[in-house]
């Protein structure tokens, strides 16, 4: 343990790739996010849509996990999951969440805070129909976040579904599976800089208007 701690304490990296200035950013943070996201695609950042989603459990404890961003609109940031999962239960009780994107190759991070809203049934059906066949079956086979006896239990259920819904047939979307949109009220763009003097530009919503400010690192 002591050896690992010493190695961790010695890890250092100076960030020199980019800069971030108020004058060079959009007035709308979702537009700014779109610009940065396009740059992650050009830079071939692995899994650029992976984001850490933090929710609050009924006990008051925070919980975090990685989910995938699957839509972006003027309303906010969209992702899909099982409504009866642990995170689904958290959000049903407390709709306020936070997400973080970490794009290490570009030395960038985006933090988003906001309130969850469910997407429409039509949006859920449309997205589910576009998912790969095996992913559709997986969504039905998995009682997400619930205890299962073993791996074989899931595999047998999956095989049963493959027989019931052969590839090429229509696979029905589970009632408990669907999407959310995070309607943001705060978005922070972080750009790594030399000597830990990082750039932090934050947008806060005030009376339906975005206010842009610089924060100290």
C-alpha positions as CSV (number, residue, x, y, z in Angstrom):
1,X,0.0,0.0,0.0
2,X,2.8,2.4,0.9
3,X,4.6,1.8,-2.4
4,X,1.4,2.4,-4.4
5,X,0.7,5.6,-2.4
6,X,4.2,6.8,-3.2
7,X,3.7,6.2,-6.9
8,X,0.3,7.9,-6.8
9,X,1.8,11.0,-5.1
10,X,4.6,11.1,-7.7
11,X,2.2,11.2,-10.7
12,X,2.4,14.5,-12.5
13,X,1.4,15.9,-15.9
14,X,1.5,19.5,-17.1
15,X,-1.3,20.4,-19.5
16,X,-0.3,22.3,-22.6
17,X,-2.7,21.3,-25.4
18,X,-5.3,24.1,-25.5
19,X,-6.5,27.3,-23.8
20,X,-10.0,28.5,-23.0
21,X,-11.1,32.2,-22.8
22,X,-14.5,33.8,-22.2
23,X,-14.2,35.6,-25.5
24,X,-13.7,32.4,-27.4
25,X,-16.7,30.6,-26.1
26,X,-20.4,30.6,-27.2
27,X,-23.0,32.4,-25.2
28,X,-25.1,29.2,-25.2
29,X,-23.3,26.4,-23.3
30,X,-25.0,23.7,-25.2
31,X,-23.6,25.2,-28.5
32,X,-20.2,25.3,-26.8
33,X,-20.6,21.7,-25.7
34,X,-21.4,20.8,-29.4
35,X,-18.2,22.4,-30.5
36,X,-16.1,20.6,-28.0
37,X,-17.8,17.3,-28.7
38,X,-17.1,17.6,-32.4
39,X,-13.5,18.2,-31.5
40,X,-13.4,15.0,-29.5
41,X,-14.7,13.1,-32.6
42,X,-12.0,14.7,-34.8
43,X,-9.4,13.8,-32.2
44,X,-10.7,10.2,-32.0
45,X,-11.1,10.3,-28.3
46,X,-12.3,6.8,-27.1
47,X,-15.9,6.6,-26.0
48,X,-16.4,10.4,-26.1
49,X,-20.0,10.1,-25.1
50,X,-19.2,8.3,-21.8
51,X,-20.2,10.4,-18.8
52,X,-20.2,9.8,-15.1
53,X,-23.7,10.2,-13.8
54,X,-24.1,11.0,-10.1
55,X,-27.5,10.6,-8.3
56,X,-28.5,10.7,-4.7
57,X,-29.9,7.6,-3.0
58,X,-32.9,7.6,-0.6
59,X,-30.3,7.3,2.3
60,X,-28.8,10.6,1.2
61,X,-25.6,8.9,-0.1
62,X,-24.3,9.8,-3.5
63,X,-24.0,7.1,-6.2
64,X,-22.1,7.3,-9.5
65,X,-21.7,5.2,-12.6
66,X,-20.8,5.7,-16.3
67,X,-23.6,6.0,-18.8
68,X,-23.6,7.0,-22.5
69,X,-24.9,10.3,-23.9
70,X,-27.3,9.3,-26.7
71,X,-28.9,12.6,-27.7
72,X,-28.3,16.4,-27.5
73,X,-31.0,19.0,-28.0
74,X,-31.8,22.6,-27.0
75,X,-33.5,21.0,-23.9
76,X,-30.4,19.2,-22.7
77,X,-28.5,15.9,-22.6
78,X,-30.2,12.6,-23.3
79,X,-29.5,9.0,-22.1
80,X,-31.4,5.7,-21.8
81,X,-31.6,3.1,-19.1
82,X,-33.9,0.8,-17.1
83,X,-36.4,3.0,-15.1
84,X,-36.4,0.3,-12.4
85,X,-32.6,0.3,-12.0
86,X,-30.8,1.7,-9.0
87,X,-30.2,5.0,-10.8
88,X,-33.8,5.0,-12.0
89,X,-35.1,4.6,-8.4
90,X,-32.7,7.4,-7.3
91,X,-34.0,9.8,-9.9
92,X,-37.6,9.0,-9.2
93,X,-37.1,10.2,-5.7
94,X,-34.6,13.0,-6.4
95,X,-34.6,14.4,-9.9
96,X,-31.4,16.5,-9.5
97,X,-28.3,14.9,-11.0
98,X,-24.8,15.8,-12.1
99,X,-22.7,14.4,-14.9
100,X,-19.0,14.7,-15.9
101,X,-17.3,14.1,-19.2
102,X,-13.5,13.5,-19.0
103,X,-11.7,13.9,-22.3
104,X,-8.1,13.2,-21.3
105,X,-6.5,13.3,-24.8
106,X,-7.7,16.9,-25.1
107,X,-7.1,17.6,-21.4
108,X,-10.7,18.7,-21.0
109,X,-13.6,18.1,-18.7
110,X,-17.2,19.2,-18.7
111,X,-19.4,19.2,-15.6
112,X,-23.2,19.5,-15.9
113,X,-25.8,19.9,-13.2
114,X,-29.5,19.9,-13.7
115,X,-32.9,18.2,-13.4
116,X,-34.0,15.0,-14.9
117,X,-37.1,14.7,-17.1
118,X,-38.4,11.5,-18.8
119,X,-38.4,11.4,-22.6
120,X,-41.7,10.7,-24.5
121,X,-42.8,7.2,-25.2
122,X,-42.4,8.0,-28.9
123,X,-38.8,9.0,-28.4
124,X,-38.2,5.8,-26.4
125,X,-39.7,3.6,-29.1
126,X,-37.7,5.4,-31.8
127,X,-34.4,5.0,-30.1
128,X,-35.0,1.4,-29.0
129,X,-35.9,0.4,-32.6
130,X,-32.4,1.7,-33.7
131,X,-30.5,-0.3,-31.1
132,X,-28.5,-3.4,-32.3
133,X,-30.5,-6.6,-32.1
134,X,-28.4,-8.1,-29.3
135,X,-28.6,-4.9,-27.3
136,X,-32.4,-5.0,-27.6
137,X,-32.5,-8.5,-26.2
138,X,-30.1,-7.6,-23.4
139,X,-32.4,-4.8,-22.3
140,X,-35.2,-7.3,-21.8
141,X,-33.1,-10.1,-20.3
142,X,-31.5,-8.0,-17.6
143,X,-33.4,-7.1,-14.5
144,X,-31.0,-4.3,-14.0
145,X,-29.5,-3.7,-10.5
146,X,-31.4,-6.7,-9.0
147,X,-29.8,-9.7,-7.5
148,X,-29.5,-12.7,-9.9
149,X,-28.4,-16.3,-8.9
150,X,-25.5,-16.5,-11.4
151,X,-24.4,-15.7,-14.9
152,X,-26.1,-18.8,-16.3
153,X,-29.5,-17.3,-15.3
154,X,-28.9,-14.3,-17.6
155,X,-27.5,-16.3,-20.5
156,X,-30.5,-18.8,-20.4
157,X,-33.0,-15.9,-20.4
158,X,-31.1,-14.3,-23.3
159,X,-31.2,-17.5,-25.3
160,X,-34.9,-17.8,-24.7
161,X,-35.4,-14.3,-26.0
162,X,-33.4,-15.2,-29.1
163,X,-35.8,-18.0,-29.9
164,X,-38.9,-15.9,-29.1
165,X,-37.7,-12.9,-31.2
166,X,-35.5,-14.2,-34.0
167,X,-33.1,-11.7,-35.6
168,X,-35.0,-9.6,-38.1
169,X,-38.2,-9.7,-36.2
170,X,-39.6,-6.8,-34.2
171,X,-38.3,-6.8,-30.6
172,X,-40.8,-4.9,-28.3
173,X,-39.3,-2.2,-26.0
174,X,-39.7,-3.1,-22.3
175,X,-42.2,-0.8,-20.5
176,X,-39.6,-0.1,-17.9
177,X,-36.9,0.9,-20.4
178,X,-36.6,4.5,-21.7
179,X,-34.8,7.8,-21.8
180,X,-34.2,10.9,-19.7
181,X,-33.1,14.4,-20.6
182,X,-30.9,16.3,-18.2
183,X,-32.2,19.9,-18.3
184,X,-29.1,21.9,-17.2
185,X,-28.9,24.9,-14.9
186,X,-25.1,24.8,-14.7
187,X,-22.4,23.8,-17.1
188,X,-18.7,24.1,-16.5
189,X,-16.0,23.8,-19.2
190,X,-12.5,22.9,-17.8
191,X,-9.3,23.1,-19.9
192,X,-6.1,21.9,-18.4
193,X,-3.2,24.4,-18.3
194,X,0.4,24.7,-17.2
195,X,1.3,24.9,-13.5
196,X,-2.3,23.8,-12.5
197,X,-3.6,27.3,-13.5
198,X,-6.4,25.6,-15.4
199,X,-9.1,27.5,-17.3
200,X,-12.7,27.1,-15.9
201,X,-15.6,28.8,-17.6
202,X,-18.9,28.2,-16.0
203,X,-22.4,29.0,-17.2
204,X,-25.2,29.4,-14.7
205,X,-28.9,29.8,-15.5
206,X,-30.5,32.9,-14.0
207,X,-34.1,33.8,-14.9
208,X,-33.8,31.6,-18.0
209,X,-30.7,33.4,-19.1
210,X,-27.2,32.0,-19.2
211,X,-24.6,33.9,-17.2
212,X,-21.0,33.1,-18.1
213,X,-18.2,33.5,-15.6
214,X,-14.5,32.5,-15.0
215,X,-13.7,30.4,-11.9
216,X,-10.3,30.1,-10.2
217,X,-8.8,26.6,-10.6
